[in-house]
Amino acid sequence: MQMTKPDAMAFDPAEIKKLFPIFSSHPQLRYLDNAATTQCPAAVIQAVDLHECQSRANISRGIYPLAEEATEAYHQARNMLAQYLGAQDASEIIFTSGTTGAINLLANAYAVDLKEGDEILLSLVEHHSNLLPWQILSRRTGVKLRFLPLTADGRIDMRSLHRLVTERCRLVAVTHASNVTGAVTELGPLIDAAHSVDAAVLLDGAQMAQHGPLDINALGVDFYALSGHKMFGPTGIGLLWGRRDLLEKLAPPFGGGGMVHRVTIDSFEPAELPARLEPGTPPIAQAVGLAAAAAWLMELDLKAVESHLYHLTGRLLDGLNNFPGIKLIGPSDLYQRLSLVSLDLAKVHPHDLSQIFADRGIAVRGGHHCAEPLMRFFGLMGTTRVSLALYNDETDIDALLLAIEEAQRILI
C-alpha cells in the first residue's frame, strides 16, 4: 500500500487504538515514530504469551508433545508469512532477526560466489542496513559497489540505469520505500534492467511491511527482506524471502545445529530449505507473534486504512507548508509515498525539536535515521521524522503542528 489517492472510506482510529494496550497504559501518548517501531495489538501480545505459557519448547528434534506443539507453531508461522507475502512455497521464507539480519545473511552467502570486478548496484537513499553489509562484502571480495543517484526530492533516479547496470552487475539491492523521505521506489525499469543482465534484485521492505500483504510474484523481485517490529509484531524477528532456485544456490553462510543433514569430522551436508539457512534455535515465540501480526493485518479493511493515512498525511503536509523556515525532505506531494514525513526546521537541531515534542507527549524521531549518505545529499546532519500508522488521528497531527509553533517561539 502506498499514497496514491484512494477512495474515501469510513475509518475509526479510536476503535483501532483500543486494540493496542500501550495506549491504555499511556493515554496521553501521541506516537508518531512508526517508521522505527510500530506498537503491538493485543492479538500479537496474546499469541506470544499463549505460546510461551503453553507450548514453549525447542523445535524439530523433540518427540514429546510439547516439542511437537512448538514445532507445529513455528511451521504454521512460516505458512502465514508465506501467505502474507503471496509466496507459493513456504520453504522460501527464511526467518531472521530482522531486515538487517536478512540482508547480512544474503551478503555473507553471496560472498562465496562473487569475485573482484563483479558489481552490486545500490542507491544513495539506502538505510545503513542495506549499505554496510555490501561494504563489508566489497572489502572481502573486491566487488565494486555502484550507486543510483537521486532526484532533487530524494527519489531514486532511474535515468542512469542503462549506464549503471552493466554485464558485471550481479545484484541490485534497493529500498522498497525510503525510511527518510517515504518515497516508494519505481520498480519496473529497475527490475527489467537487472534481469536483462541476469542480475538478481533484493528489496529492503522494512518500511512497506506494515502496509498490508504483498504479492511477491507480481513485484517480480528475487529477494525481499522485512522486520516484524515495523509491522505490529515483536522485535528480534524478520525474514528473508527468496526465489527457491536462488536460495538453493546459496552456500550456507552460518553453521550450527539444525541446518545440517549429515556431519563428519571434516565435512557436512546441509539440510534442505529453509533449515539450511536457519542455524541454531530460532526465535520461535517471535515467529509466532509475527504470524499473529500478519494475520491481524490481513483481517483489516486495508482500503479504509489507506484512505485514512492518505488524509492524515495530506493534513500534515498542508500544515507544515504553512510554517516559514520549515523545509520538507523528500517529496512534497502524496504521489507514490508512504505516510511518513521528514522535515528540517532552520537553525534548530533535530534532537532539540524532538525534545520539545517529547515534553508534550509526542514521540517522533530526530537524527540521521541510519541514512548518512542521504543526509549528505541533502546537506543536513539529520531531520525530524514524523511517521504515521493506522491508530493515529487528526488530533495527533494538530498537536504536532501546535508543538512546532511553540518550538519556533522557544528555539528561534
N, C-alpha and C positions, 0 to 999 in steps of 0.2 A: 504494500500500500504506500502511496506517495501523494504529495499535494498537487493533484490535478483536479480541478473543480468538480466535486461530486454533487449529486442531487441533495438538496436539503432534506434531512430526516430528523425526526424527534429523537433526542438522546438526553438522559438524565444522569449527569455525572455524580449527583448526590447519592443516587441509589448504588452506583458502582463503588463509590467511596466507602459505603458501608461494608463492602466485601473485603476491605483491607484493614486488618487490625491496627496497623501503625497509626491510622488516623483517629482511632478511638483513644489510644494512649497519648497521642499528641494532637489534640483537637485544634490547636492554633497553627499547626504546621501548614505552610504553603510550599509543597515540594515540587521544585522546578529543576531538578537535576537528574532527569530520567535518562539522559544520554549516558550518564555514568553508571547508574544502577536504578532499576525500577523497583518498586515495592512489591511484596508478595501478597496475593489474595489468600484468604483463609483456606481455600481449597488446596493450595500448594503446601501451606504450613501443615495442614491436617494430613496430607498424603505422606509427607516426610515423617511426621510424628507417629502416624499409624505404622509405617514400615519399621521404624526404629523400636517401637514398643512391642510389635507383634511378629516381625519377620526378620529381625536382624541376625545375619549370619554371612559368612563368606560364600562366594558363588562358585559354581561349576564343578567343584571337587567333592563336596559333601553329599552323602547319600541319605542323610537323615531328613525328616520332614521340613525342619526349619531352613536348612540349606537349600532344599528344593524349592521352597517358597521364595527365598531370596533370589535364586537363580531365575525363576519364572518372572518375578517382578522386574528384574533387570532386562530380561528378554522382552517383556512387554513394553518396557520403557523405550527400548530401541525401535520396536514396531511403531509406537506412537510418534516418535520423532521422524521416522521414515514417512509416515502419513502426513505429518506437518510440512515436510519438505516436498512431498509429492514424489518421493523416491520409490521405485518399483521393487527394489531389493533392499531389505533391512540390513543386510550384511555390508552395505555401502556406508552405513552410519558408524563412525568411529568416535567413541566417547573420549573426550579430553578434559583438561582442566578449564578450558575456555577458548576463546578465539586465539589468544596468544599461544596457548599450548598447541592448538591445531596447526597454526602456521609454522611454529618451530618444529613440530613433528614432520611436516611436509618438507621443510627446508633441510632437515637432517637426513631424511630419506632420499631427497634429490641429490644430496652431496655425493652419493656413490656413483651416480651416472653422469654428472656434469664435469666438464673439463675446462681448462683455460681457453678462453676465446668464445665459449658459449655466452649467451646473453639472457638476462632476465629484465623484463620491462615493468617498471613501477610508475608512480606518478608523484608529483610534488605535494599532493594533498594527503598522503598516507599517514595513518596513525603509526607510531613507533613500532607497534606490534606487527605491522606489515612492512617494516623497513629494516629494523635491526636484525631479524633472523637472516635476511638476504645479504646484509652487510657482512655478517659473520660467515655466511656461506661463501661470499666473494673472497674474503681473506683466506679461507681454507682451500679454495679450489681455483682461484684466478678467474672465476666467472665475472663478466662485466655487467654492471648494473646501468641501465639506461632509464631515463625519466621522461614521461609525458609532461609537457608544460601545461600551464593553466591559463584560462581566460582571465580578464580583469576582475571578474566577480568570483573567481575561485573554482569554476567548473573545469573538469579535465578537458583540455583542448585536443580534439580528435584530428585536427587538420594535419598533424605531423605523423600520423600513423604510418603512412606509406614510407616515410624515411626512417622511423624508429623500429618498425617490425621488419627485421631482416631474416635471411635464411639461417642466421646463427641464433635466433631467438628460440628459447626452449620453454619459457613460461612468461605469461603476463599475469601480474598479481596486483589488483587494484581494489579499492573500496567499492562496495555496492552503493553506499551513501556516506558522505563525509560527516565525521563527528564534530566538526567545527562549523562548517557552512550549511550543513543539511542538504547539500546538493546531491541529487541522485545521478549516478553515472549512466551515461548513454552507452548501452551495451552492444547494440547491433554491430556498428562499424568495428568496434574493438574485437569482438569475438570473430567476426569474419576475417579480419586481418590476421589474428593469431592463428586461426585454424588453416589459413591459406599456406602457412609455412610449417604446419604440424606442431605448433606450439600449444601448450595447454593454458587454460585460463582459470585462475583462482580468484574468487570474490571474498573479500572480508565483509561478511554480512552482519557484523555486530550491531550496527545501528538499524538494520532492517528487521531484525528478529522480532521485535515487539509489535510489528505492524501487521501481523497475520500470516497465515500459511503461504508457502511458496509453491510454485510449480517449477521444480528444478530442471525438468526436461525442457520446458518451454524457454527457460532462461538460456539454455544452450551452453552453460559453462561446464568445466570439468571437475572443479573442486569448489567447495563452499564451506566457510567457517563461521561459527556463531557462538555466542556466550549466553548461558542461562540467566545470569543476573541482569541482563538487559532485556529479557523477555518475561519478566514477572516470576522468574524461577530462582533457585538457590544460587549462591556463589560457589565457585570451585567446580563448575561443570559447564561443559560446552561440547561441541562436536566438530569433526571434520567429515564432510560428505565428499565422496569422490566416485567417479565412474569406476565400476568394478574392474574393468580391464586395466585401468591405470593404477588402481590400488594394488592389484595383484603383482604389478611390476616393481612396486616399491620394496626395496630391501628394508627389513625392519630396523629402524634407527636405534631402538632401545631393546634391551633384553631383560628377561626375568620370568618369573612364574606365570603360567597361563598362556604365554604367547608361542609356546613350542609344542610340537607333536612328538619329537624324539630328541634326546640329548646323549652324546657320548663325551668323553673327556677332551676330544679335540674338534667336535663339530656339533651342529644341531640342525634339525629340520623344523622350520617354522610351521605353526598351526595355520589352518585356513582362516580367511577373513570372517569376522572382524578381529578375532582374538590375536592374530599375529601382530597387530598394531596397538594392542592394549595390554602391555605387560603389567604384572603385579595386580594387587587388589584394586579394583576400580572404585570410583565414587558412587557406590550403589544407591545410597539414600538420596544423594543429589540427583542421580539419573531419574529416580522415581519422582522427585519433585519437579524436575524439568519436564517430564512427561505429563505431569498434572498441569503444569503451566500451559503446555501446548494444547492439551485437551480443553482447558478453560478458555483459551483464546479462540479455539475452533467453534466454541458454542456462542460466541458473541455475534451480534449484528455488526459486522465489520464495516458495512457501508455507512451505518449510522455513526460509528466511531470515527470514520474518515471525515464525514461531514462535520462532526463536532470539532475535530482537530483543525480542519481547514478554517473553520470560523474563528477559533481561538488564535491561530497563527496570523490570520489576517488582522484581527483586532490588535495583536501585539505589534505587528509591523506598522500598522497605521499609527498606533500610539507612539512608537519610537520615532517615527518620522516627524513628529511634532516637536521634538526636543532639539534645540540648537546644540551643536557640539557633539552629538552622537553620530558615530559612523557605523553602519551595518557592514559586517564582514561576511561576504558571500552574496548570494542572490538577494535582491531586494523585493522580489515578487514571489508568488505562490506556485510558480510553474516548476514541476519536477523537483520537489524538495520535500523534506520531512519537517516535522513540527519542532524544529529547534532553530534558534537564532543566536548568533554571536554578535556582540557589539563592543565598540571602543568608545569610552567617554573621554574626551580630550583632557589631558593633564591629570587624569585620575588612574592610578594603578588598579588593575582588575581585582586584586586582593582587597584593596580598600573599599571598592564598590561592593564587593561580595560581603564584606563585613557589615557594611551599612544594611544590606538586605538581611543578613543573618540576625542582626539585632532586632529586626522587625518580623522575625519568624519566617523569612523567605529563604529557601535553600536553592542556591544556584552554584555554578562552578566558575571560578576565576583562575586563569593561568594559560599555559600554552597547550593544554589538553593532549599532551603526548603527540604533538604535531609541530615540532620546532621548525622544520624546513618550510612548512606552510606559513608559520608566523613570520619568518624572514621574508617570504614572498610578499606579505602584506606590510612589512616594515614595522612589526609590532613585537613587544615582549610577550603579549598574551591578550586574551579577550575575556569578557564576561559572557558566559553562555547560559541561555535560558532554554530548557528543553522540556517539552510538554508530554503528558500522557493522558490516557482516557479519563482519569479521575480528576484532572484539573478543570477549572471552570472560569467564567468571566471575572469572578471576584479575585482570583489569583492574578490575572493579568492586570486588573485595575490596581491592586495592591502593589504590584511590581512597579507600575508606572508612577504611582504616588511616591514610592520609595526613591525612584530615580530623581524626581523633582526635589525631594528632601536632600538627596546626596549632592545634587548640584549646589544647593544652598550651603551645605556644610563643607564641601571639599573644594569648591572652585572659588 
